Amino acid sequence: MKKYELELTEDNIRKTIENNILGRNNNLVMLGKMLLNQNENIMLIFL
């Protein structure tokens, strides 16, 4: 099995989210949009 690693750069993160190869990025995109539209402090709790 070939090991595949990407450098942690803004461009690589953006491409990974846009490609959505595993189909799991929809929630991540929705969370990003929500955070960008916040005008007040919020607390996030991940379970």
Legacy VTK file of the C-alpha trace (Angstrom):
# vtk DataFile Version 3.0
C-alpha trace
ASCII
DATASET POLYDATA
POINTS 47 float
0.000 0.000 0.000
1.385 3.354 -1.024
1.570 5.987 1.695
0.068 9.285 0.576
0.628 12.502 2.490
-0.171 16.102 1.717
1.578 19.108 3.153
-0.704 21.080 5.448
-1.165 24.159 3.291
-4.233 26.301 2.753
-4.345 25.253 -0.920
-4.198 21.516 -0.096
-6.886 21.856 2.571
-9.149 23.710 0.135
-8.606 21.099 -2.615
-9.291 18.224 -0.204
-12.574 19.776 0.918
-13.624 20.604 -2.643
-12.831 17.107 -3.991
-14.888 15.409 -1.238
-13.655 11.967 -2.323
-15.254 10.128 0.611
-18.433 12.208 0.614
-17.959 13.394 4.196
-17.280 17.087 3.679
-20.861 18.369 3.483
-21.060 18.832 7.256
-17.631 20.468 7.297
-18.703 22.972 4.639
-21.919 23.745 6.536
-19.938 24.264 9.773
-17.514 26.597 7.977
-20.370 28.676 6.560
-22.005 28.873 9.984
-18.766 30.045 11.622
-18.157 32.677 8.947
-21.638 34.122 9.531
-21.376 34.449 13.336
-21.429 37.950 14.782
-21.175 36.877 18.419
-19.005 34.532 20.471
-20.137 30.907 20.331
-19.113 27.683 22.030
-18.844 24.430 20.073
-19.093 21.073 21.818
-18.179 17.978 19.828
-19.310 14.636 21.185
LINES 1 48
47 0 1 2 3 4 5 6 7 8 9 10 11 12 13 14 15 16 17 18 19 20 21 22 23 24 25 26 27 28 29 30 31 32 33 34 35 36 37 38 39 40 41 42 43 44 45 46
